[in-house]
Amino acid sequence: MAARKELLAREKQFDRERDALSARRRALPMVEITEPYVFDGPNGSSTLLDLFDGRRQLIVYHFMLDPDWEAGCTGCSLLADNIGHLAHLHAARTSFAAVSRAPLATITKFRERMGWSFPWFSSHGTSFNYDFHVTMDESVAPILFNFRTKEELQEAGIGSWALSGEQHGLSVFLREDERVFHTYSTYSRGTDLLNGTFNYLDLTPLGRQEEAGIMNWVRHHDDYGDRSGREGCGHCDG
């Protein structure tokens, strides 16, 4: 009982700190988005403003799905399985959409395989992924991942996975009439809060069971079986 009460005090302190952190997040300066991004979606071409679907706020999940891949990242897929019904976000004047660099046909096929219903758009052929630092290609734009330059990433010992290719993250936008503002982005473990599976596991004695590697056991939900020899997602340790 004493140990549990001591932990409860720490948990309450963490709750207060998280509330304060959320307040600071809401107070961050906003940046107006003037680039006329055009996404490909199930109803044709859509602008960033269209993704709001008439609501005041927009949350975009940067889902790792490269144009050359047939299936999305297993870690992103785990998070997508935890998204839930969007009616609750909509009631709070907030829309949600995933965006990937793969063509819409690839997205649609994988989305149908996974049975997801959330809106998912293609940024293929646009600079959106590069501008929001979720596709790393030094020939297109300087490396900047999780707000660190290539040199800072190397100094921190972050693996080469962060220096090229697709990355995951989340960006938040606010609409003022026809104007769109970028209010927040987070990457790597910054999306942990959205992963209900991990939040549940954090309450258990065995935890996330990542002794063999970060997210080593995670697969697409229709592909579980023998875990031997599987490598982790590797995009969550930055």
C-alpha positions in Angstrom: 0.0 0.0 0.0 2.8 2.4 0.9 4.6 1.9 -2.5 1.3 2.4 -4.3 0.6 5.6 -2.5 4.1 6.9 -3.3 3.6 6.0 -7.0 0.1 7.7 -6.9 1.7 10.9 -5.7 4.2 10.7 -8.6 1.3 10.0 -11.0 -0.7 13.0 -9.8 2.4 15.2 -10.2 2.9 13.9 -13.7 -0.8 14.7 -14.5 -0.3 18.3 -13.3 2.9 18.6 -15.3 1.2 17.2 -18.4 -1.6 19.8 -18.0 0.9 22.6 -17.8 2.8 21.2 -20.8 -0.5 21.1 -22.8 -1.1 24.7 -21.9 2.3 25.7 -23.2 1.7 23.7 -26.4 -1.6 25.6 -27.0 0.3 28.9 -26.5 3.0 28.2 -29.1 3.2 30.9 -31.9 1.4 29.9 -35.1 2.7 30.0 -38.7 0.4 30.8 -41.6 0.5 28.2 -44.4 0.5 29.9 -47.8 1.8 27.1 -50.0 -1.2 25.9 -52.1 -0.8 22.2 -51.4 -3.1 19.9 -53.4 -3.8 16.4 -52.2 -5.3 13.4 -53.9 -8.3 11.9 -52.1 -11.3 9.6 -52.7 -13.3 12.6 -54.0 -10.5 14.0 -56.2 -8.2 16.9 -55.5 -8.3 18.6 -52.1 -6.5 21.6 -50.6 -5.3 21.8 -47.1 -8.3 23.9 -46.3 -10.5 21.2 -47.7 -9.1 18.7 -45.2 -10.7 20.7 -42.4 -14.0 19.5 -43.8 -15.6 22.7 -42.4 -14.3 22.4 -38.9 -12.0 24.8 -37.0 -9.1 22.5 -36.3 -7.2 19.7 -38.3 -4.9 17.0 -37.0 -2.8 15.4 -39.7 -1.0 12.1 -39.1 2.1 11.7 -41.3 1.7 8.0 -42.1 4.8 6.3 -43.5 3.9 4.9 -46.9 6.6 5.3 -49.5 5.6 5.4 -53.2 7.5 2.2 -53.7 5.9 0.3 -50.8 2.8 -1.9 -51.0 2.1 -1.7 -47.3 2.5 1.0 -44.7 4.9 1.1 -41.7 3.9 -1.4 -39.0 4.4 1.2 -36.3 2.1 3.7 -38.1 -0.4 0.9 -38.6 -0.4 0.1 -34.9 -1.2 3.8 -34.2 -3.9 3.8 -36.9 -5.5 0.8 -35.2 -5.9 3.0 -32.1 -7.5 6.0 -33.8 -11.1 5.1 -33.0 -14.4 6.8 -34.0 -13.9 10.3 -35.2 -17.3 11.5 -34.1 -15.8 12.6 -30.8 -13.1 14.8 -32.4 -15.8 16.2 -34.8 -17.9 17.2 -31.8 -14.9 19.3 -30.7 -14.7 21.0 -34.1 -11.6 19.0 -35.0 -11.0 16.9 -38.1 -8.5 14.2 -38.6 -6.7 12.9 -41.7 -3.7 10.8 -42.6 -1.4 11.9 -45.3 1.2 9.8 -47.1 3.5 10.2 -50.1 2.4 7.1 -51.8 -0.1 7.4 -54.7 -3.8 7.2 -53.8 -4.2 3.8 -55.4 -1.6 2.3 -53.1 -3.2 4.0 -50.0 -6.7 2.8 -51.0 -5.6 -0.8 -51.4 -3.7 -0.9 -48.1 -6.5 1.0 -46.3 -9.1 -1.5 -47.5 -6.8 -4.4 -46.4 -6.6 -2.9 -42.9 -10.3 -2.0 -42.6 -9.7 1.6 -41.6 -12.3 4.3 -42.3 -10.5 7.5 -41.4 -9.7 10.0 -44.3 -6.4 9.4 -45.9 -4.9 11.6 -48.6 -1.9 11.3 -50.9 0.7 14.1 -51.1 2.4 12.5 -54.0 4.1 15.0 -56.3 3.9 17.9 -53.7 6.4 19.3 -51.3 4.2 18.7 -48.3 6.1 15.8 -46.8 9.4 17.6 -47.3 8.1 20.9 -45.9 6.9 19.1 -42.8 10.1 17.1 -42.4 8.6 13.6 -42.8 10.4 12.6 -46.0 14.2 13.0 -45.8 16.0 13.5 -49.1 19.0 15.8 -48.9 18.8 16.4 -52.7 15.3 18.0 -52.1 15.6 19.7 -48.8 18.1 20.0 -45.9 17.8 17.2 -43.3 15.7 18.3 -40.3 14.1 15.6 -38.2 12.5 16.2 -34.9 13.8 19.8 -34.9 17.4 18.6 -35.2 19.7 19.1 -38.2 21.7 16.3 -39.8 24.8 17.3 -37.7 22.8 17.4 -34.5 21.2 14.0 -35.2 24.7 12.5 -35.8 26.1 14.1 -32.7 23.2 12.6 -30.7 23.9 9.1 -32.1 20.5 8.9 -33.8 20.6 6.1 -36.4 20.8 6.5 -40.1 17.1 5.7 -40.3 16.4 9.4 -39.5 18.6 10.7 -42.3 16.7 9.4 -45.3 13.4 8.1 -46.4 10.0 8.3 -44.8 9.4 9.3 -41.2 6.2 9.5 -39.1 4.8 12.4 -37.2 1.8 14.5 -36.5 0.9 18.1 -37.3 -1.9 20.4 -36.1 -3.6 23.2 -38.0 -6.0 25.9 -37.1 -8.4 27.7 -39.5 -9.3 31.3 -39.4 -11.9 31.7 -42.2 -9.9 30.9 -45.3 -6.5 31.2 -43.7 -4.7 28.1 -42.3 -2.1 28.2 -39.5 0.3 25.5 -38.5 0.3 25.3 -34.7 2.3 22.2 -33.7 4.2 19.2 -35.0 5.7 16.3 -33.2 7.7 13.3 -34.3 9.2 10.0 -33.1 8.1 9.3 -29.5 6.1 12.5 -29.5 3.2 10.4 -30.9 3.3 7.9 -28.0 0.4 9.6 -26.4 -1.8 8.6 -29.3 -0.9 4.9 -29.1 -3.6 3.3 -26.8 -2.0 -0.1 -27.1 1.3 1.1 -25.6 -0.5 3.1 -22.9 -2.4 0.0 -21.9 0.9 -2.1 -21.9 2.6 0.6 -19.7 0.2 -0.3 -17.0 1.2 -4.0 -17.0 4.1 -5.8 -15.3 5.7 -6.8 -18.7 5.3 -3.3 -20.2 6.0 -2.9 -23.9 8.3 -6.0 -24.1 10.9 -4.3 -26.3 14.0 -6.1 -24.9 14.8 -7.4 -28.4 14.3 -4.0 -30.0 11.9 -1.1 -30.2 8.5 -2.3 -31.4 10.2 -5.5 -32.4 7.0 -7.6 -32.0 4.7 -5.2 -33.8 3.2 -6.4 -37.1 0.2 -5.4 -39.2 -2.9 -6.7 -37.3 -3.6 -9.4 -40.0 0.0 -10.7 -39.9 0.7 -11.9 -36.4 2.5 -15.2 -35.9 6.1 -16.2 -35.2 8.1 -13.2 -33.9 11.5 -14.7 -34.4 14.0 -12.8 -36.3 11.8 -9.7 -36.8 13.4 -6.3 -36.6 11.7 -3.4 -34.8 10.1 -0.4 -36.6 13.1 1.7 -35.5 11.4 5.0 -36.0 10.6 5.8 -32.4 13.9 6.2 -30.7 14.7 9.8 -31.8 
